[in-house]
Amino acid sequence: MRILVNDFSGGSYETELSRELARRGHNILHVFFADNVSTPKGEIRSKAGDTSCFEIEGLHVPLKFSKHSIRTRRRADIAYGKAVAGKVAAFKPDVIISANMPLDAQDILQKTARKHNAKFVFWMTEVYSFAMRFVLQRKLGPLSRPIANYYEQVEQRLLKQSDAVVCITPRFRELAINWGVQASRVSVIENWAPLSEVMPADKDNPWSREHGVDRKFCFMYSGTLGSKHRPELLLSLARYLEACGNAQLVVVAAGPGVEWLRARAQDIQKDVLTILPLQPYKKISEMLGASDVLIALLDSKAGTFAVPSKIPTYLCAGRALIVAAPGENQAAAIVEQAEAGIVISPDNTADIVKAAKELMENTELRARYASNARAYALRTFDIEDITDRFLQVLGESYVLQMS
């Protein structure tokens, strides 16, 4: 079977799925948006062990891409949708699986799928229209309402017109069904991370020594730090650690929250708060291994439409977690289920300080959380099982039947 996997973000678990599908003999073209440099990338280059059935390509557009600019972002999204459409015409897939795709681009791609008689699988990694409403409300206030309503209607239509929908949380499935998607076409496959690519590492390693974080207790935040995150929690933690004098916070991130944090933390000692750009994916195990505690953040108003994809990566790394997220969010539920860390409210800066203090002082608890994290990943993130479920979704949703 010829499958085009489109992942706007270029993430790690999406590429792992494509490689496993290719290993099983399917012809895979995996495409991603190469100009989106503010999002962490997975193994997006060909590597030893890739089969001849697997091809991966980063697509560029002839426009400047600014993820957080409404005007330039929409133009670039549309250009990317057209670029993927061109690959569909050339590759002639039987099935398209599309993840993390802006709605304007997803609309173009779905229409292209129908034009070329390819089945279309909407991989619902977030509720995109809700995310847009959240961002636009902050930027435009009441003027955002008609725009947000329009995109919610677009997302509903795209979901209903898909041959199958794969949701990363049961809440998304419930929403899709409420929006009119046939229940038999909607499945749940939770996010994961590649076990063979993100491994527990010793704290004393080349990356930690290079960045001077091998000898102090280290809290770390890694990934996008954007509008749906709470950088003020990191600022509060850094000020607390400066007063303590025995630990540090390392922020390895991209996004507007980075500049917000940097501007407000100029008086904090550099050996207490270190801000670094996104690191090469090949260094991820060493980087996360340099930490003693890993931190994830999600705004309380973002809990209904987003699930931080960094959580599975953190679990693979085998470190204790602090997760500041709404209690009903899937990420918070997973960490609590795995007993891999402390879940706190994102609305109270005092809570992150309390959780940090507890994990610094309680070595036994921290070690138990770390062990539980990796154990949960090993139980849950087997790529062969996950791929079986994807193939089952395709079959049960009639995607593999000829029209």
Backbone torsions as a table, in degrees:
resi	resn	phi	psi	omega
1	MET	NA	140.9	178.1
2	ARG	-97.5	120.1	-176.2
3	ILE	-125.5	125.5	170.5
4	LEU	-98.7	118.6	176.6
5	VAL	-103.3	116.8	178.9
6	ASN	-107.1	118.7	177.4
7	ASP	-126.5	102.4	-177.6
8	PHE	-53.0	-36.5	-173.2
9	SER	-81.3	-31.4	-174.5
10	GLY	77.8	37.6	-174.7
11	GLY	-78.1	173.0	-172.6
12	SER	-79.6	-41.2	-174.7
13	TYR	-75.5	-30.2	177.5
14	GLU	-65.4	-42.0	179.5
15	THR	-69.4	-32.0	177.2
16	GLU	-64.7	-41.3	176.9
17	LEU	-59.6	-45.4	-179.1
18	SER	-61.5	-41.6	-180.0
19	ARG	-65.0	-37.6	179.7
20	GLU	-70.9	-38.2	175.5
21	LEU	-61.6	-40.4	178.0
22	ALA	-67.1	-37.9	179.0
23	ARG	-60.7	-28.9	-179.9
24	ARG	-86.5	4.8	173.0
25	GLY	102.9	-1.0	177.2
26	HIS	-80.0	144.0	176.8
27	ASN	-84.3	116.4	-171.7
28	ILE	-117.0	128.9	164.3
29	LEU	-113.4	115.6	-179.1
30	HIS	-107.0	120.7	-179.5
31	VAL	-120.2	151.4	177.8
32	PHE	-148.5	167.5	-177.9
33	PHE	-89.4	103.7	-174.9
34	ALA	-70.7	-22.3	-178.0
35	ASP	-82.0	-6.7	178.9
36	ASN	-87.0	80.6	-172.6
37	VAL	-88.5	-3.5	-178.3
38	SER	-90.8	2.2	178.8
39	THR	-113.4	133.4	179.1
40	PRO	-57.9	139.6	-178.8
41	LYS	-108.2	154.3	175.2
42	GLY	-93.9	-150.3	179.5
43	GLU	-81.0	86.2	-170.0
44	ILE	-100.1	10.5	174.3
45	ARG	-117.3	154.6	176.0
46	SER	-59.9	143.6	-177.6
47	LYS	-138.9	166.3	177.4
48	ALA	-57.8	135.5	-179.3
49	GLY	99.8	-16.5	176.1
50	ASP	-64.8	139.4	179.8
51	THR	-84.4	167.2	178.3
52	SER	-69.1	-12.7	178.8
53	CYS	-81.4	-6.9	-173.2
54	PHE	-111.2	128.1	174.8
55	GLU	-133.1	135.2	178.9
56	ILE	-127.0	138.6	-175.4
57	GLU	-145.4	128.5	172.2
58	GLY	-87.2	128.1	-176.9
59	LEU	-99.8	140.4	178.4
60	HIS	-112.8	157.2	175.5
61	VAL	-125.5	152.1	-177.6
62	PRO	-82.5	37.8	-178.9
63	LEU	-139.2	151.6	174.4
64	LYS	-71.0	130.7	179.5
65	PHE	-104.4	120.8	173.9
66	SER	-125.5	107.3	-171.3
67	LYS	-57.4	-31.4	-171.4
68	HIS	-108.2	14.9	173.8
69	SER	-106.6	120.0	-173.7
70	ILE	-60.0	-47.4	-173.3
71	ARG	-69.9	-53.9	-177.4
72	THR	-69.9	-29.8	179.7
73	ARG	-63.5	-45.5	-177.0
74	ARG	-64.5	-41.9	179.2
75	ARG	-62.1	-42.0	179.9
76	ALA	-68.5	-38.3	177.6
77	ASP	-58.9	-45.6	-179.6
78	ILE	-64.5	-41.2	178.8
79	ALA	-62.8	-38.3	178.0
80	TYR	-67.1	-41.6	177.3
81	GLY	-57.2	-40.4	177.9
82	LYS	-67.5	-36.5	178.8
83	ALA	-64.7	-41.2	177.4
84	VAL	-67.4	-38.4	178.2
85	ALA	-58.6	-38.2	176.8
86	GLY	-63.1	-37.2	177.6
87	LYS	-68.4	-34.6	177.0
88	VAL	-62.4	-45.1	-179.0
89	ALA	-61.5	-36.1	-177.8
90	ALA	-81.5	-39.7	-174.2
91	PHE	-82.0	-29.5	-179.9
92	LYS	54.3	62.6	-179.1
93	PRO	-73.8	156.2	169.6
94	ASP	-79.5	-34.4	-176.1
95	VAL	-137.5	142.2	171.1
96	ILE	-116.8	126.8	171.6
97	ILE	-110.0	122.0	-173.4
98	SER	-124.9	122.7	-175.1
99	ALA	-125.7	149.2	172.6
100	ASN	58.9	29.6	-170.4
101	MET	-95.6	126.3	172.2
102	PRO	-56.2	148.4	-169.5
103	LEU	-66.5	-36.5	177.0
104	ASP	-61.5	-42.4	179.2
105	ALA	-71.2	-38.5	178.9
106	GLN	-62.7	-37.0	178.6
107	ASP	-62.0	-45.5	178.3
108	ILE	-61.6	-44.0	-176.2
109	LEU	-67.6	-40.1	-179.8
110	GLN	-66.3	-40.2	176.6
111	LYS	-63.6	-37.4	177.9
112	THR	-66.3	-37.9	177.4
113	ALA	-59.1	-46.1	179.8
114	ARG	-63.9	-39.9	-179.6
115	LYS	-60.4	-35.4	-176.2
116	HIS	-103.9	15.4	175.9
117	ASN	58.2	36.3	175.5
118	ALA	-101.0	138.0	174.8
119	LYS	-71.9	151.4	-172.0
120	PHE	-125.2	123.5	177.4
121	VAL	-111.5	117.6	178.2
122	PHE	-89.0	107.9	178.5
123	TRP	-90.1	103.1	-169.4
124	MET	-89.2	90.7	-177.7
125	THR	-90.1	-13.7	169.8
126	GLU	-159.1	166.2	174.0
127	VAL	-89.6	96.6	-167.0
128	TYR	-63.0	-40.5	-178.1
129	SER	-67.0	-33.3	176.6
130	PHE	-68.0	-39.4	177.3
131	ALA	-62.5	-40.9	177.8
132	MET	-64.1	-41.6	178.5
133	ARG	-60.0	-41.9	-179.8
134	PHE	-61.0	-47.6	-177.6
135	VAL	-70.3	-46.5	-176.9
136	LEU	-64.9	-35.8	178.0
137	GLN	-60.2	-39.4	179.5
138	ARG	-70.2	-32.6	-176.6
139	LYS	-87.7	-38.5	-170.2
140	LEU	-117.2	-10.5	-178.8
141	GLY	65.7	-139.2	-177.4
142	PRO	-61.3	-24.0	179.4
143	LEU	-65.0	-16.3	-177.4
144	SER	-76.9	-17.8	-169.4
145	ARG	-59.7	-49.2	-179.3
146	PRO	-65.2	-33.8	177.7
147	ILE	-66.2	-46.3	-179.3
148	ALA	-63.4	-40.8	178.6
149	ASN	-62.9	-39.9	178.4
150	TYR	-60.3	-47.8	-177.1
151	TYR	-70.0	-28.9	173.9
152	GLU	-64.4	-40.1	176.3
153	GLN	-64.9	-38.8	177.7
154	VAL	-61.9	-45.8	-178.4
155	GLU	-64.3	-41.5	176.6
156	GLN	-58.3	-46.0	-178.8
157	ARG	-63.5	-44.6	-179.0
158	LEU	-62.9	-40.2	178.6
159	LEU	-65.2	-45.0	-178.1
160	LYS	-67.0	-28.7	-179.1
161	GLN	-88.9	-3.1	179.1
162	SER	-78.1	149.0	176.8
163	ASP	-73.9	-27.4	175.4
164	ALA	-154.8	152.7	176.7
165	VAL	-127.6	127.2	175.5
166	VAL	-110.6	117.3	-178.9
167	CYS	-103.8	147.9	-178.8
168	ILE	-91.0	-3.0	178.1
169	THR	-150.9	148.4	177.6
170	PRO	-57.4	-30.3	179.7
171	ARG	-63.0	-37.8	177.8
172	PHE	-67.2	-37.0	178.6
173	ARG	-63.4	-45.0	178.5
174	GLU	-58.3	-42.0	-179.7
175	LEU	-64.6	-46.1	-179.0
176	ALA	-59.2	-42.6	179.3
177	ILE	-66.1	-41.0	177.3
178	ASN	-62.8	-27.8	178.5
179	TRP	-82.2	-1.9	174.7
180	GLY	106.1	7.3	177.5
181	VAL	-77.1	135.7	179.3
182	GLN	-60.4	127.3	-172.7
183	ALA	-57.5	-35.7	-178.2
184	SER	-67.2	-15.3	-179.2
185	ARG	-97.6	1.7	-175.9
186	VAL	-116.6	121.9	-179.7
187	SER	-124.5	164.5	178.6
188	VAL	-118.8	122.2	170.4
189	ILE	-133.0	110.9	-175.1
190	GLU	-70.8	156.6	178.0
191	ASN	-60.1	155.8	176.1
192	TRP	-144.6	-176.9	172.9
193	ALA	-140.0	154.0	-176.5
194	PRO	-71.0	114.8	-178.7
195	LEU	-61.8	-34.2	-176.6
196	SER	-81.4	-12.0	-177.9
197	GLU	-104.7	-27.2	178.3
198	VAL	-116.8	104.4	-174.3
199	MET	-118.9	150.2	172.1
200	PRO	-60.2	137.7	-178.4
201	ALA	-131.2	154.3	175.8
202	ASP	-64.0	145.7	177.9
203	LYS	-61.7	-39.1	177.2
204	ASP	-85.1	97.1	-177.7
205	ASN	-143.4	171.4	-176.3
206	PRO	-56.6	-39.8	-179.2
207	TRP	-67.6	-44.9	-178.2
208	SER	-65.2	-37.0	178.3
209	ARG	-69.1	-40.1	179.9
210	GLU	-60.4	-36.3	-176.1
211	HIS	-103.4	8.6	173.3
212	GLY	68.0	33.5	-179.5
213	VAL	-119.7	22.6	-175.1
214	ASP	-89.1	-13.0	-172.8
215	ARG	-118.3	-8.4	179.5
216	LYS	-113.1	155.2	173.6
217	PHE	-61.1	131.8	-170.6
218	CYS	-127.7	122.1	164.8
219	PHE	-94.1	142.7	-177.8
220	MET	-138.4	136.4	168.4
221	TYR	-115.3	132.4	-178.0
222	SER	-135.2	137.6	175.4
223	GLY	120.2	-160.8	179.2
224	THR	-70.0	136.7	174.8
225	LEU	-122.9	88.9	-170.7
226	GLY	-118.4	-155.4	-172.4
227	SER	-70.7	-23.0	-178.9
228	LYS	-94.9	9.2	178.2
229	HIS	-108.9	175.0	-174.2
230	ARG	-125.5	78.6	-177.3
231	PRO	-62.9	-21.5	178.5
232	GLU	-63.1	-25.6	175.4
233	LEU	-66.9	-38.6	177.2
234	LEU	-66.6	-38.4	177.9
235	LEU	-62.8	-43.8	178.6
236	SER	-62.9	-41.1	178.7
237	LEU	-64.3	-43.2	-179.7
238	ALA	-61.6	-41.6	179.3
239	ARG	-65.2	-37.9	176.7
240	TYR	-64.9	-43.5	-178.6
241	LEU	-66.4	-33.3	177.6
242	GLU	-65.1	-37.8	178.2
243	ALA	-69.1	-34.6	179.4
244	CYS	-71.7	-43.4	177.5
245	GLY	80.2	9.9	-176.2
246	ASN	-128.8	16.1	-178.8
247	ALA	-155.1	169.4	180.0
248	GLN	-141.4	161.1	177.1
249	LEU	-119.2	125.6	177.0
250	VAL	-112.3	124.6	178.6
251	VAL	-113.8	113.0	178.8
252	VAL	-111.0	99.2	-165.9
253	ALA	-158.1	169.9	172.1
254	ALA	-140.6	153.5	179.4
255	GLY	126.7	169.8	-177.2
256	PRO	-62.6	-25.2	178.2
257	GLY	-66.2	-25.4	178.6
258	VAL	-66.3	-47.6	179.8
259	GLU	-66.6	-36.8	176.2
260	TRP	-58.9	-46.7	-177.9
261	LEU	-67.3	-44.0	-178.6
262	ARG	-61.8	-40.7	-177.9
263	ALA	-65.9	-30.7	-175.3
264	ARG	-98.7	-2.2	-176.5
265	ALA	-116.2	19.9	-176.2
266	GLN	-64.9	-24.0	-179.3
267	ASP	-88.6	-4.0	-179.5
268	ILE	-87.3	136.4	-178.4
269	GLN	-58.5	140.6	-176.4
270	LYS	-66.0	-25.4	178.2
271	ASP	-83.9	-0.8	174.6
272	VAL	-100.4	-44.7	177.6
273	LEU	-122.0	115.3	177.4
274	THR	-113.5	124.6	179.1
275	ILE	-112.6	121.7	-176.8
276	LEU	-124.5	153.7	173.6
277	PRO	-73.0	169.2	175.2
278	LEU	-55.3	140.3	-174.2
279	GLN	-101.5	158.9	176.8
280	PRO	-57.4	139.5	-176.1
281	TYR	-58.9	-32.1	-178.5
282	LYS	-64.8	-14.8	-179.7
283	LYS	-98.7	4.8	-169.2
284	ILE	-63.3	-39.7	-179.0
285	SER	-65.4	-44.7	177.8
286	GLU	-63.8	-41.7	-178.5
287	MET	-62.6	-53.0	179.8
288	LEU	-66.7	-31.9	177.6
289	GLY	-65.1	-22.4	178.3
290	ALA	-69.7	-16.9	-177.4
291	SER	-86.5	159.5	167.5
292	ASP	-102.8	-30.9	178.5
293	VAL	-140.1	134.9	177.9
294	LEU	-105.8	143.2	-173.5
295	ILE	-118.9	136.3	172.0
296	ALA	-125.9	143.3	-175.9
297	LEU	-131.2	142.0	174.3
298	LEU	-153.2	127.0	178.9
299	ASP	-57.3	144.1	-178.0
300	SER	-61.9	-28.3	179.4
301	LYS	-82.5	-7.8	-179.8
302	ALA	-97.8	-1.4	-174.5
303	GLY	-65.8	-22.2	-177.7
304	THR	-83.3	-19.5	-173.0
305	PHE	-122.5	-4.3	-175.7
306	ALA	-136.7	147.6	172.8
307	VAL	-130.5	113.9	-175.8
308	PRO	-57.4	118.2	-178.3
309	SER	-72.6	-11.9	178.4
310	LYS	-71.2	-20.5	-176.5
311	ILE	-60.3	-50.1	177.3
312	PRO	-58.9	-36.4	177.9
313	THR	-64.2	-44.0	177.1
314	TYR	-59.9	-42.6	-179.5
315	LEU	-62.0	-41.8	177.6
316	CYS	-60.3	-35.1	-176.7
317	ALA	-70.9	-17.3	176.1
318	GLY	70.0	51.7	176.3
319	ARG	-129.5	154.7	174.4
320	ALA	-66.6	147.8	-175.7
321	LEU	-118.1	147.9	160.3
322	ILE	-117.1	121.2	-178.2
323	VAL	-118.8	112.1	175.0
324	ALA	-96.3	99.6	-175.1
325	ALA	-158.4	158.4	175.5
326	PRO	-58.6	141.9	-175.8
327	GLY	-60.5	-27.3	-178.6
328	GLU	-83.5	-6.7	-178.9
329	ASN	-70.3	145.9	-176.9
330	GLN	-59.7	-38.2	-178.9
331	ALA	-63.3	-44.7	178.2
332	ALA	-62.4	-42.0	-179.7
333	ALA	-63.1	-39.8	-179.6
334	ILE	-65.4	-44.4	-179.1
335	VAL	-64.2	-39.7	177.8
336	GLU	-68.8	-41.4	178.6
337	GLN	-62.1	-41.3	-179.0
338	ALA	-78.0	-11.8	-173.6
339	GLU	52.6	51.7	-174.5
340	ALA	-109.8	3.9	-179.7
341	GLY	171.3	-166.6	-177.2
342	ILE	-110.4	127.0	176.3
343	VAL	-101.1	128.7	-177.7
344	ILE	-128.1	166.9	175.0
345	SER	-74.1	139.2	175.6
346	PRO	-80.3	-0.9	-173.4
347	ASP	-98.9	1.0	-177.5
348	ASN	-133.2	108.3	-176.7
349	THR	-64.5	-23.8	179.9
350	ALA	-67.4	-26.7	-176.2
351	ASP	-67.5	-36.0	-178.9
352	ILE	-71.3	-32.7	176.0
353	VAL	-67.1	-42.5	178.4
354	LYS	-62.0	-44.2	180.0
355	ALA	-66.3	-40.6	179.1
356	ALA	-63.0	-42.8	179.8
357	LYS	-62.3	-42.0	180.0
358	GLU	-62.7	-43.2	-177.4
359	LEU	-74.8	-30.2	174.7
360	MET	-66.7	-38.8	-173.2
361	GLU	-85.0	-25.8	-173.4
362	ASN	-108.3	89.1	-177.6
363	THR	-63.2	-40.4	-178.4
364	GLU	-64.4	-43.6	178.8
365	LEU	-63.7	-43.2	-179.7
366	ARG	-61.4	-42.3	179.6
367	ALA	-66.4	-37.8	179.7
368	ARG	-67.1	-43.5	177.1
369	TYR	-59.8	-43.4	-178.5
370	ALA	-62.6	-44.7	178.9
371	SER	-63.8	-42.4	178.9
372	ASN	-63.9	-34.5	-179.3
373	ALA	-61.8	-52.5	-179.3
374	ARG	-66.2	-37.0	179.1
375	ALA	-62.4	-40.8	177.4
376	TYR	-62.7	-43.3	179.3
377	ALA	-60.9	-43.4	-179.2
378	LEU	-64.3	-35.8	179.3
379	ARG	-72.2	-29.7	-163.1
380	THR	-112.1	-24.7	-167.8
381	PHE	-105.1	28.5	178.5
382	ASP	-69.2	117.2	-172.4
383	ILE	-67.6	-28.9	178.2
384	GLU	-67.4	-43.4	177.4
385	ASP	-63.3	-42.8	-178.4
386	ILE	-63.8	-42.4	179.8
387	THR	-65.5	-38.7	174.7
388	ASP	-55.7	-42.0	-178.3
389	ARG	-67.9	-38.9	176.6
390	PHE	-63.0	-44.6	-180.0
391	LEU	-65.6	-34.5	176.3
392	GLN	-65.3	-40.8	177.3
393	VAL	-58.9	-45.4	-179.1
394	LEU	-59.8	-45.1	-179.5
395	GLY	-66.8	-45.8	-176.6
396	GLU	-68.7	-25.1	-177.9
397	SER	-93.7	10.6	176.7
398	TYR	66.5	16.1	179.6
399	VAL	-65.2	-32.9	-176.0
400	LEU	-85.7	-6.2	176.7
401	GLN	-80.6	142.7	177.3
402	MET	-75.3	140.7	178.9
403	SER	-68.3	NA	NA
